[in-house]
Amino acid sequence: MHELLLSLEIAGACAVLLLALLVAVVLRRRRLTSRLGTFDCSVRQARGTRRRWALGVARYETDRLDWYRTFSLSPRPSCTYARRALGVTLFREAEGTELVAVQPGAMIVECHHEGVVIELAMSHDAYTGFASWLESAPPGQNVNVH
């Protein structure tokens, strides 16, 4: 009987820990999206042979785009893209397996950043804001938006 109670206590503790982690992730996301200049944005980088979409939230800063992974507890961005080094190569509608990997109704924006090709999946409204943010860069920064 004692072993059964111990097993139940361990299972209960694991359930409470899992619930606490889930609440922390939700609160972090809510805090990130409450600021002005944030939008849902998935990222896929062309590194190696395994290219997977990662769900997240992007936020505009003055000279960079910060991207935060959805399922993380870190207060720091997972990726940072300098505005002066970010250029849009093309944009298209999501297709095939991308339709289930990114948010519904997303479009895919292919960019280059310091020699690396990255793909961003965002809504049409978010793309309008993204293109405007890139085009409004200070003079002397070579931005490339199609």
DSSP file (Angstrom, degrees, kcal/mol; ACC not computed):
  #  RESIDUE AA STRUCTURE BP1 BP2  ACC     N-H-->O    O-->H-N    N-H-->O    O-->H-N    TCO  KAPPA ALPHA  PHI   PSI    X-CA   Y-CA   Z-CA
    1    1 A M     >        0   0    0      0, 0.0     4,-2.1     0, 0.0     5,-0.2   0.000 360.0 360.0 360.0 -37.6    0.0    0.0    0.0
    2    2 A H  H  >  +     0   0    0      1,-0.2     4,-2.2     2,-0.2     5,-0.1   0.887 360.0  51.8 -63.4 -39.0    2.9    2.3    0.8
    3    3 A E  H  > S+     0   0    0      1,-0.2     4,-2.4     2,-0.2    -1,-0.2   0.875 108.1  52.3 -65.6 -36.4    4.4    1.9   -2.7
    4    4 A L  H  > S+     0   0    0      2,-0.2     4,-2.4     1,-0.2    -2,-0.2   0.916 110.1  47.4 -65.4 -43.4    1.0    2.7   -4.3
    5    5 A L  H  X S+     0   0    0     -4,-2.1     4,-2.4     2,-0.2    -2,-0.2   0.903 111.8  50.8 -63.7 -41.1    0.8    5.9   -2.3
    6    6 A L  H  X S+     0   0    0     -4,-2.2     4,-2.3     2,-0.2    -2,-0.2   0.909 110.6  49.2 -62.8 -42.1    4.3    6.9   -3.2
    7    7 A S  H  X S+     0   0    0     -4,-2.4     4,-2.5     1,-0.2    -2,-0.2   0.903 111.6  49.1 -63.7 -41.8    3.6    6.2   -6.9
    8    8 A L  H  X S+     0   0    0     -4,-2.4     4,-2.5     2,-0.2    -2,-0.2   0.876 110.4  51.0 -65.6 -37.8    0.5    8.4   -6.7
    9    9 A E  H  X S+     0   0    0     -4,-2.4     4,-2.4     2,-0.2    -2,-0.2   0.907 111.7  47.1 -65.2 -41.7    2.4   11.2   -5.0
   10   10 A I  H  X S+     0   0    0     -4,-2.3     4,-2.3     2,-0.2    -2,-0.2   0.922 113.5  47.9 -65.7 -43.9    5.1   11.1   -7.7
   11   11 A A  H  X S+     0   0    0     -4,-2.5     4,-2.2     1,-0.2    -2,-0.2   0.901 112.9  49.3 -63.6 -40.6    2.4   11.0  -10.5
   12   12 A G  H  X S+     0   0    0     -4,-2.5     4,-2.4     2,-0.2    -2,-0.2   0.904 110.3  50.1 -64.4 -41.9    0.6   13.9   -8.8
   13   13 A A  H  X S+     0   0    0     -4,-2.4     4,-2.3     1,-0.2    -2,-0.2   0.895 110.9  49.5 -64.3 -40.1    3.8   15.9   -8.4
   14   14 A C  H  X S+     0   0    0     -4,-2.3     4,-2.5     2,-0.2    -2,-0.2   0.899 110.8  50.2 -65.1 -40.2    4.6   15.4  -12.1
   15   15 A A  H  X S+     0   0    0     -4,-2.2     4,-2.3     2,-0.2    -2,-0.2   0.907 111.5  47.9 -64.5 -42.2    1.1   16.5  -13.1
   16   16 A V  H  X S+     0   0    0     -4,-2.4     4,-2.4     2,-0.2    -2,-0.2   0.908 112.5  49.4 -65.1 -41.9    1.4   19.6  -11.0
   17   17 A L  H  X S+     0   0    0     -4,-2.3     4,-2.3     2,-0.2    -2,-0.2   0.917 111.3  49.0 -63.0 -43.7    4.8   20.4  -12.5
   18   18 A L  H  X S+     0   0    0     -4,-2.5     4,-2.2     1,-0.2    -2,-0.2   0.903 111.8  49.0 -63.0 -41.9    3.5   19.9  -16.0
   19   19 A L  H  X S+     0   0    0     -4,-2.3     4,-2.5     2,-0.2    -2,-0.2   0.896 109.8  51.9 -63.8 -41.1    0.6   22.2  -15.3
   20   20 A A  H  X S+     0   0    0     -4,-2.4     4,-2.2     2,-0.2    -2,-0.2   0.898 110.0  49.1 -63.6 -40.5    2.9   24.8  -13.9
   21   21 A L  H  X S+     0   0    0     -4,-2.3     4,-2.2     2,-0.2    -2,-0.2   0.906 111.0  50.0 -64.8 -41.5    5.1   24.7  -17.0
   22   22 A L  H  X S+     0   0    0     -4,-2.2     4,-2.2     2,-0.2    -2,-0.2   0.914 111.1  48.4 -63.3 -43.5    2.0   25.0  -19.3
   23   23 A V  H  X S+     0   0    0     -4,-2.5     4,-2.7     1,-0.2    -1,-0.2   0.898 110.4  52.3 -63.2 -40.6    0.8   28.0  -17.3
   24   24 A A  H  X S+     0   0    0     -4,-2.2     4,-2.3     2,-0.2    -2,-0.2   0.900 109.5  48.6 -63.5 -40.9    4.2   29.6  -17.5
   25   25 A V  H  X S+     0   0    0     -4,-2.2     4,-2.3     2,-0.2    -1,-0.2   0.914 113.0  47.9 -65.0 -42.5    4.3   29.2  -21.3
   26   26 A V  H  X S+     0   0    0     -4,-2.2     4,-2.4     2,-0.2    -2,-0.2   0.920 112.6  48.0 -65.1 -43.9    0.8   30.7  -21.7
   27   27 A L  H  X S+     0   0    0     -4,-2.7     4,-2.3     2,-0.2    -1,-0.2   0.889 111.1  51.3 -64.4 -38.9    1.7   33.6  -19.4
   28   28 A R  H  X S+     0   0    0     -4,-2.3     4,-2.5     2,-0.2    -2,-0.2   0.928 111.2  47.7 -62.9 -45.4    4.9   34.3  -21.3
   29   29 A R  H  X S+     0   0    0     -4,-2.3     4,-2.7     1,-0.2    -2,-0.2   0.911 111.1  50.8 -62.6 -42.0    3.1   34.3  -24.6
   30   30 A R  H  X S+     0   0    0     -4,-2.4     4,-0.9     1,-0.2    -1,-0.2   0.902 110.9  48.9 -62.7 -40.2    0.4   36.6  -23.3
   31   31 A R  H  < S+     0   0    0     -4,-2.3     4,-0.5     1,-0.2     3,-0.3   0.905 112.6  48.3 -65.6 -41.2    3.1   39.0  -22.0
   32   32 A L  H >< S+     0   0    0     -4,-2.5     3,-0.9     1,-0.2    -2,-0.2   0.919 113.8  45.1 -65.2 -43.9    4.9   38.9  -25.4
   33   33 A T  H 3< S+     0   0    0     -4,-2.7    -1,-0.2     1,-0.2     5,-0.2   0.593  98.1  72.7 -80.3  -9.0    1.8   39.5  -27.5
   34   34 A S  T 3< S+     0   0    0     -4,-0.9    -1,-0.2    -3,-0.3     2,-0.2   0.713  82.4  86.9 -77.5 -18.2    0.5   42.3  -25.2
   35   35 A R  S X  S-     0   0    0     -3,-0.9     3,-0.7    -4,-0.5     2,-0.1  -0.500  89.7-102.5 -81.2 151.5    3.2   44.7  -26.5
   36   36 A L  T 3  S+     0   0    0      1,-0.2    -1,-0.1    -2,-0.2    -2,-0.1  -0.428 102.0  36.0 -68.3 143.0    2.7   46.8  -29.6
   37   37 A G  T 3  S+     0   0    0      1,-0.3    23,-2.4    -2,-0.1     2,-0.3   0.714  84.9 126.0  87.8  21.8    4.4   45.5  -32.8
   38   38 A T  E <   +A   59   0A   0     -3,-0.7    -1,-0.3    21,-0.2     2,-0.3  -0.847  28.0 168.5-111.7 151.7    4.0   41.8  -32.2
   39   39 A F  E     -A   58   0A   0     19,-2.1    19,-2.9    -2,-0.3     2,-0.2  -0.986  42.5 -92.9-155.2 153.2    2.5   39.2  -34.6
   40   40 A D  E     +A   57   0A   0     -2,-0.3    83,-0.4    17,-0.2     2,-0.3  -0.514  52.6 167.5 -68.3 132.2    2.3   35.5  -34.9
   41   41 A C        -     0   0    0     15,-2.3     2,-0.3    -2,-0.2    81,-0.2  -0.926  24.8-155.5-154.5 121.1    5.1   34.3  -37.1
   42   42 A S  E     -D  121   0B   0     79,-2.0    79,-2.5    -2,-0.3     2,-0.4  -0.718  17.7-152.0 -93.5 151.1    6.5   30.8  -37.8
   43   43 A V  E     -DE 120  54B   0     11,-2.2    11,-2.1    -2,-0.3     2,-0.4  -0.964  17.5-179.9-128.0 140.3   10.1   30.5  -38.9
   44   44 A R  E     -D  119   0B   0     75,-2.3    75,-2.8    -2,-0.4     2,-0.4  -0.962  14.6-160.3-136.3 120.4   11.9   27.9  -41.1
   45   45 A Q  E     -D  118   0B   0     -2,-0.4     2,-1.9     7,-0.4    73,-0.2  -0.794  22.9-125.5-103.4 144.9   15.7   28.3  -41.7
   46   46 A A        +     0   0    0     71,-2.5     2,-0.5    -2,-0.4    71,-0.3  -0.502  62.5 131.9 -86.4  69.0   17.6   26.7  -44.5
   47   47 A R        -     0   0    0     -2,-1.9     3,-0.2     3,-0.2    -2,-0.1  -0.985  66.4 -24.2-123.0 123.7   20.2   25.1  -42.4
   48   48 A G  S    S-     0   0    0     -2,-0.5     3,-0.0     1,-0.2     0, 0.0  -0.192  93.9 -64.3  72.7-168.5   21.1   21.4  -42.9
   49   49 A T  S    S+     0   0    0      1,-0.1     2,-0.9    -3,-0.0    -1,-0.2   0.717 115.0  76.3 -92.0 -23.1   18.8   18.8  -44.4
   50   50 A R        +     0   0    0     -3,-0.2     2,-0.6     2,-0.0    -3,-0.2  -0.799  58.7 176.2 -94.9 107.1   16.0   18.9  -41.7
   51   51 A R        +     0   0    0     -2,-0.9     2,-0.4    -5,-0.1    -5,-0.1  -0.937   6.6 171.7-114.4 112.1   14.0   22.1  -42.1
   52   52 A R        -     0   0    0     -2,-0.6    -7,-0.4    -7,-0.2     2,-0.3  -0.897  34.1-114.8-120.5 148.9   11.1   22.3  -39.8
   53   53 A W        -     0   0    0     -2,-0.4     2,-0.5    -9,-0.1    -9,-0.2  -0.628  26.9-158.2 -77.7 138.2    8.7   25.1  -39.0
   54   54 A A  B     -E   43   0B   0    -11,-2.1   -11,-2.2    -2,-0.3     2,-0.2  -0.984  14.0-132.0-118.9 126.5    8.9   26.5  -35.5
   55   55 A L        +     0   0    0     -2,-0.5    15,-2.4   -13,-0.2    16,-0.3  -0.486  46.0 126.7 -76.5 145.1    5.9   28.4  -34.1
   56   56 A G  E     - B   0  69A   0     13,-0.3   -15,-2.3    -2,-0.2     2,-0.4  -0.966  52.6 -94.5-172.6-170.6    6.5   31.7  -32.5
   57   57 A V  E     -AB  40  68A   0     11,-2.4    11,-3.2    -2,-0.3     2,-0.3  -0.994  28.6-153.6-129.4 132.3    5.8   35.4  -32.1
   58   58 A A  E     -AB  39  67A   0    -19,-2.9   -19,-2.1    -2,-0.4     2,-0.4  -0.810   7.4-164.5-106.7 150.3    7.8   38.2  -33.8
   59   59 A R  E     -AB  38  66A   0      7,-2.9     7,-2.6    -2,-0.3     2,-0.3  -0.997  17.2-128.6-137.4 132.1    8.3   41.7  -32.5
   60   60 A Y  E     + B   0  65A   0    -23,-2.4     2,-0.3    -2,-0.4     5,-0.2  -0.601  27.2 179.4 -76.4 133.9    9.5   44.8  -34.3
   61   61 A E        -     0   0    0      3,-2.5     3,-0.1    -2,-0.3   -24,-0.0  -0.727  46.1 -92.3-118.5 176.5   12.2   46.7  -32.6
   62   62 A T  S    S+     0   0    0     -2,-0.3     3,-0.0     1,-0.2    -2,-0.0   0.920 118.8   9.4 -58.4 -48.1   13.8   49.9  -34.0
   63   63 A D  S    S+     0   0    0     74,-0.1    20,-2.3    20,-0.1    21,-0.4   0.231 128.1  36.3-120.6  12.6   16.7   48.2  -35.9
   64   64 A R  E     - C   0  82A   0     18,-0.3    -3,-2.5    19,-0.1     2,-0.5  -0.986  65.8-122.8-158.6 163.6   15.8   44.5  -35.7
   65   65 A L  E     -BC  60  81A   0     16,-2.8    16,-2.6    -2,-0.3     2,-0.4  -0.975  28.0-156.7-113.1 119.0   13.1   41.8  -35.7
   66   66 A D  E     -BC  59  80A   0     -7,-2.6    -7,-2.9    -2,-0.5     2,-0.5  -0.803   4.5-160.8 -96.5 136.8   13.1   39.6  -32.6
   67   67 A W  E     -BC  58  79A   0     12,-2.9    11,-1.9    -2,-0.4    12,-1.8  -0.977   1.8-163.2-122.2 128.2   11.5   36.2  -32.9
   68   68 A Y  E     -B   57   0A   0    -11,-3.2   -11,-2.4    -2,-0.5     2,-0.1  -0.930  21.5-123.7-113.2 127.7   10.4   34.2  -29.8
   69   69 A R  E     -B   56   0A   0     -2,-0.5     3,-0.4   -13,-0.2   -13,-0.3  -0.459  16.8-137.3 -66.7 137.8    9.7   30.5  -29.9
   70   70 A T  S    S+     0   0    0    -15,-2.4     2,-1.5     1,-0.2   -14,-0.1   0.941  96.4  50.9 -64.0 -49.2    6.2   29.7  -28.6
   71   71 A F  S    S+     0   0    0    -16,-0.3     2,-0.3     2,-0.0    -1,-0.2  -0.536  93.3  94.7 -95.9  71.4    7.1   26.7  -26.5
   72   72 A S        -     0   0    0     -2,-1.5   -44,-0.1    -3,-0.4    -4,-0.0  -0.974  59.8-149.9-151.1 157.1    9.9   28.2  -24.5
   73   73 A L        +     0   0    0     -2,-0.3    -1,-0.0   -45,-0.1    -3,-0.0   0.438  60.9 118.5-107.1  -4.1   10.3   29.8  -21.1
   74   74 A S        -     0   0    0      1,-0.1     4,-0.1     2,-0.1    -2,-0.1  -0.401  55.4-152.2 -68.1 134.1   13.2   32.0  -22.1
   75   75 A P  S    S+     0   0    0      0, 0.0    -1,-0.1     0, 0.0    -7,-0.0   0.601  75.9  83.2 -78.7  -9.7   12.6   35.8  -21.9
   76   76 A R  S    S-     0   0    0      1,-0.1    -2,-0.1     2,-0.0     2,-0.1  -0.636  91.9 -99.4 -93.9 151.4   15.2   36.3  -24.7
   77   77 A P        -     0   0    0      0, 0.0    -9,-0.3     0, 0.0     3,-0.1  -0.382  18.4-142.1 -66.8 146.1   14.4   36.0  -28.4
   78   78 A S  S    S+     0   0    0    -11,-1.9     2,-0.3     1,-0.2   -10,-0.2   0.834  87.2  16.1 -74.4 -34.0   15.4   32.8  -30.1
   79   79 A C  E     -C   67   0A   0    -12,-1.8   -12,-2.9     2,-0.0     2,-0.4  -0.990  64.2-162.5-139.5 147.3   16.4   34.6  -33.2
   80   80 A T  E     -C   66   0A   0     -2,-0.3     2,-0.5   -14,-0.2   -14,-0.2  -0.998   5.6-164.5-131.4 129.3   17.2   38.2  -34.0
   81   81 A Y  E     -C   65   0A   0    -16,-2.6   -16,-2.8    -2,-0.4     2,-0.2  -0.957  18.7-132.9-118.4 118.5   17.3   39.6  -37.5
   82   82 A A  E >   -C   64   0A   0     -2,-0.5     3,-0.9   -18,-0.2     4,-0.4  -0.486  12.5-137.2 -69.2 134.2   18.9   43.0  -38.2
   83   83 A R  G >  S+     0   0    0    -20,-2.3     3,-1.3     1,-0.2    -1,-0.1   0.890 102.3  55.6 -59.6 -42.1   16.7   45.2  -40.3
   84   84 A R  G 3  S+     0   0    0    -21,-0.4    -1,-0.2     1,-0.3    58,-0.2   0.733 112.6  42.9 -66.1 -21.8   19.7   46.4  -42.5
   85   85 A A  G <  S+     0   0    0     -3,-0.9    29,-1.0    56,-0.1     2,-0.5   0.331  95.3  94.8-105.3   5.8   20.6   42.8  -43.4
   86   86 A L  E <   +F  113   0B   0     -3,-1.3    58,-0.5    -4,-0.4     2,-0.4  -0.866  46.7 169.4-106.2 126.1   17.1   41.5  -44.0
   87   87 A G  E     -Fg 112 144B   0     25,-2.0    25,-2.4    -2,-0.5     2,-0.5  -0.996  31.4-126.5-136.8 142.0   15.6   41.4  -47.5
   88   88 A V  E     +F  111   0B   0     56,-3.4    23,-0.3    -2,-0.4     3,-0.1  -0.745  22.5 178.8 -87.3 127.3   12.5   39.8  -49.0
   89   89 A T  E     -     0   0B   0     21,-3.2     2,-0.3    -2,-0.5    22,-0.2   0.862  64.0 -29.1 -93.0 -47.3   13.2   37.5  -51.9
   90   90 A L  E     -F  110   0B   0     20,-1.3    20,-2.8     2,-0.0    -1,-0.4  -0.979  50.7-145.1-160.7 165.8    9.6   36.4  -52.6
   91   91 A F  E     +F  109   0B   0     -2,-0.3     2,-0.3    18,-0.2    18,-0.2  -0.993  23.4 159.3-139.8 149.9    6.3   35.7  -51.0
   92   92 A R  E     -F  108   0B   0     16,-2.5    16,-3.1    -2,-0.3     2,-0.2  -0.942  42.9 -81.7-156.6 170.0    3.6   33.1  -51.8
   93   93 A E  E     -F  107   0B   0     -2,-0.3    14,-0.2    14,-0.2     2,-0.1  -0.524  53.6 -99.3 -77.9 149.8    0.7   31.3  -50.3
   94   94 A A        -     0   0    0     12,-1.4     2,-0.3    -2,-0.2    -1,-0.1  -0.432  50.8-179.6 -65.7 144.3    1.3   28.3  -48.0
   95   95 A E    >   -     0   0    0     -2,-0.1     3,-1.8    -3,-0.1     4,-0.1  -0.963  36.8  -6.3-145.7 160.5    0.9   25.0  -49.9
   96   96 A G  T >  S-     0   0    0     -2,-0.3     3,-1.2     1,-0.3     4,-0.3  -0.278 128.9  -3.2  60.1-130.2    1.1   21.3  -49.3
   97   97 A T  T >> S+     0   0    0      1,-0.3     3,-1.0     2,-0.2     4,-0.9   0.681 123.7  74.6 -70.8 -17.0    2.4   20.2  -45.9
   98   98 A E  H <> S+     0   0    0     -3,-1.8     4,-1.7     1,-0.2     3,-0.4   0.819  82.2  70.3 -62.9 -29.2    2.9   23.8  -45.0
   99   99 A L  H <4 S+     0   0    0     -3,-1.2    -1,-0.2     1,-0.3    -2,-0.2   0.808 106.7  35.7 -60.4 -30.5   -0.8   24.2  -44.6
  100  100 A V  H <4 S+     0   0    0     -3,-1.0    -1,-0.3    -4,-0.3    -2,-0.2   0.581 114.8  57.2 -97.6 -11.2   -0.8   22.1  -41.4
  101  101 A A  H  < S+     0   0    0     -4,-0.9     2,-0.2    -3,-0.4    -2,-0.2   0.678 107.5  43.7 -92.8 -19.4    2.6   23.3  -40.1
  102  102 A V  S  < S-     0   0    0     -4,-1.7     3,-0.1     1,-0.1    20,-0.1  -0.705 101.3 -72.7-120.7 172.2    1.8   27.0  -40.0
  103  103 A Q    >   -     0   0    0     -2,-0.2     3,-1.5    18,-0.1    -1,-0.1  -0.289  65.1 -86.2 -64.1 149.8   -1.1   29.1  -38.8
  104  104 A P  T 3  S+     0   0    0      0, 0.0    -1,-0.1     0, 0.0    -4,-0.1  -0.267 112.1  15.6 -59.3 139.1   -4.3   29.0  -41.0
  105  105 A G  T 3  S+     0   0    0      1,-0.2    19,-0.4    -3,-0.1     2,-0.1   0.608  91.7 151.8  76.3  12.4   -4.3   31.5  -43.8
  106  106 A A    <   -     0   0    0     -3,-1.5   -12,-1.4    17,-0.1     2,-0.3  -0.405  35.1-147.4 -78.4 151.6   -0.6   32.2  -43.6
  107  107 A M  E     -FH  93 122B   0     15,-3.5    15,-2.2   -14,-0.2     2,-0.5  -0.868  17.9-123.0-111.2 153.4    1.5   33.3  -46.4
  108  108 A I  E     -FH  92 121B   0    -16,-3.1   -16,-2.5    -2,-0.3     2,-0.6  -0.846  20.9-165.8-101.3 126.8    5.2   32.3  -46.8
  109  109 A V  E     -FH  91 120B   0     11,-3.4    11,-2.6    -2,-0.5     2,-0.5  -0.951   8.5-152.7-114.6 113.7    7.7   35.1  -47.0
  110  110 A E  E     +FH  90 119B   0    -20,-2.8   -21,-3.2    -2,-0.6   -20,-1.3  -0.757  24.3 171.6 -88.8 127.6   11.2   34.0  -48.2
  111  111 A C  E     -FH  88 118B   0      7,-3.4     7,-2.4    -2,-0.5     2,-0.4  -0.840  27.7-137.7-128.4 163.9   13.9   36.3  -46.9
  112  112 A H  E     -FH  87 117B   0    -25,-2.4   -25,-2.0    -2,-0.3     2,-0.4  -0.987  18.1-178.0-121.9 139.6   17.7   36.4  -46.8
  113  113 A H  E >  S-FH  86 116B   0      3,-2.7     3,-1.5    -2,-0.4   -27,-0.2  -0.911  71.5 -27.4-140.7 109.3   19.6   37.5  -43.8
  114  114 A E  T 3  S-     0   0    0    -29,-1.0     3,-0.1    -2,-0.4   -28,-0.1   0.893 127.5 -45.1  52.3  46.3   23.4   37.7  -43.8
  115  115 A G  T 3  S+     0   0    0      1,-0.2     2,-0.4   -30,-0.2    -1,-0.3   0.423 116.8 110.5  83.5  -0.8   23.6   35.0  -46.4
  116  116 A V  E <   - H   0 113B   0     -3,-1.5    -3,-2.7   -69,-0.0     2,-0.5  -0.906  63.6-134.7-109.8 133.8   21.1   32.6  -44.9
  117  117 A V  E     + H   0 112B   0     -2,-0.4   -71,-2.5   -71,-0.3     2,-0.3  -0.749  29.0 178.6 -85.9 128.0   17.7   31.9  -46.4
  118  118 A I  E     -DH  45 111B   0     -7,-2.4    -7,-3.4    -2,-0.5     2,-0.4  -0.948  17.9-147.6-126.6 150.6   14.9   32.0  -43.9
  119  119 A E  E     -DH  44 110B   0    -75,-2.8   -75,-2.3    -2,-0.3     2,-0.4  -0.973   9.8-164.4-118.5 133.6   11.2   31.6  -44.4
  120  120 A L  E     -DH  43 109B   0    -11,-2.6   -11,-3.4    -2,-0.4     2,-0.6  -0.957   6.0-154.9-115.9 132.9    8.6   33.4  -42.3
  121  121 A A  E     +DH  42 108B   0    -79,-2.5   -79,-2.0    -2,-0.4     2,-0.3  -0.945  33.2 144.1-109.0 122.7    4.9   32.4  -42.2
  122  122 A M  E     - H   0 107B   0    -15,-2.2   -15,-3.5    -2,-0.6   -81,-0.1  -0.937  49.8 -86.3-149.9 167.4    2.6   35.2  -41.3
  123  123 A S     >  -     0   0    0    -83,-0.4     4,-2.1    -2,-0.3     5,-0.1  -0.270  42.7-108.6 -72.1 165.3   -0.9   36.5  -42.1
  124  124 A H  H  > S+     0   0    0    -19,-0.4     4,-1.9     1,-0.2     5,-0.1   0.898 121.7  51.0 -62.5 -40.2   -1.5   38.9  -45.0
  125  125 A D  H  > S+     0   0    0      1,-0.2     4,-1.9     2,-0.2    -1,-0.2   0.904 109.1  50.5 -63.9 -40.7   -2.0   41.8  -42.5
  126  126 A A  H  > S+     0   0    0      1,-0.2     4,-2.6     2,-0.2    -1,-0.2   0.873 107.8  54.0 -65.5 -35.7    1.2   41.0  -40.7
  127  127 A Y  H  X S+     0   0    0     -4,-2.1     4,-3.1     2,-0.2     5,-0.3   0.898 104.7  54.2 -65.4 -38.6    3.1   40.9  -44.1
  128  128 A T  H  X S+     0   0    0     -4,-1.9     4,-2.0     1,-0.2    -1,-0.2   0.932 112.6  43.5 -58.8 -45.4    1.8   44.4  -44.9
  129  129 A G  H  X S+     0   0    0     -4,-1.9     4,-2.5     2,-0.2    -2,-0.2   0.892 113.4  52.0 -65.5 -40.0    3.2   45.6  -41.6
  130  130 A F  H  X S+     0   0    0     -4,-2.6     4,-2.4     2,-0.2    -2,-0.2   0.931 110.9  46.6 -62.3 -47.4    6.4   43.7  -42.1
  131  131 A A  H  X S+     0   0    0     -4,-3.1     4,-2.6     1,-0.2    -1,-0.2   0.896 113.3  49.6 -63.2 -40.1    7.0   45.2  -45.6
  132  132 A S  H  X S+     0   0    0     -4,-2.0     4,-1.6    -5,-0.3    -1,-0.2   0.902 109.7  51.4 -64.6 -40.7    6.2   48.7  -44.3
  133  133 A W  H  < S+     0   0    0     -4,-2.5    -2,-0.2     2,-0.2    -1,-0.2   0.918 112.7  45.7 -62.7 -43.5    8.6   48.2  -41.4
  134  134 A L  H >< S+     0   0    0     -4,-2.4     3,-1.3     1,-0.2    -2,-0.2   0.929 113.4  48.9 -64.6 -44.2   11.4   47.2  -43.8
  135  135 A E  H 3< S+     0   0    0     -4,-2.6    -1,-0.2     1,-0.3    -2,-0.2   0.747 103.3  61.7 -69.2 -23.2   10.6   50.0  -46.3
  136  136 A S  T 3< S+     0   0    0     -4,-1.6    -1,-0.3    -5,-0.2    -2,-0.2   0.218  75.1 134.0 -89.9  17.8   10.7   52.6  -43.5
  137  137 A A    <   -     0   0    0     -3,-1.3     3,-0.1     1,-0.1     6,-0.1  -0.303  68.2 -90.5 -62.1 150.4   14.3   51.9  -42.6
  138  138 A P    >   -     0   0    0      0, 0.0     3,-1.6     0, 0.0    -1,-0.1  -0.199  57.7 -79.6 -58.7 154.9   16.5   55.0  -42.2
  139  139 A P  T 3  S+     0   0    0      0, 0.0     3,-0.1     0, 0.0    -3,-0.0  -0.219 116.1  37.1 -56.3 144.0   18.3   56.3  -45.3
  140  140 A G  T 3  S+     0   0    0      1,-0.3     2,-0.6    -3,-0.1    -3,-0.0   0.221  85.4 112.0  97.4 -14.8   21.4   54.4  -46.2
  141  141 A Q    <   -     0   0    0     -3,-1.6     2,-1.3    -4,-0.1    -1,-0.3  -0.830  66.9-135.9 -93.1 124.5   20.1   51.0  -45.2
  142  142 A N        +     0   0    0     -2,-0.6     2,-0.3   -58,-0.2    -1,-0.0  -0.657  30.7 178.9 -83.4  96.6   19.7   48.8  -48.3
  143  143 A V        -     0   0    0     -2,-1.3     2,-0.5    -8,-0.1   -56,-0.2  -0.759  14.7-157.4 -98.5 147.8   16.3   47.2  -47.9
  144  144 A N  B     +g   87   0B   0    -58,-0.5   -56,-3.4    -2,-0.3     2,-0.4  -0.924  20.4 162.9-130.3 104.8   14.9   44.9  -50.5
  145  145 A V              0   0    0     -2,-0.5   -56,-0.1   -58,-0.2    -2,-0.0  -0.988 360.0 360.0-125.4 128.8   11.1   44.3  -50.5
  146  146 A H              0   0    0     -2,-0.4    -1,-0.1   -56,-0.0   -55,-0.1   0.389 360.0 360.0 -99.2 360.0    9.2   42.9  -53.4
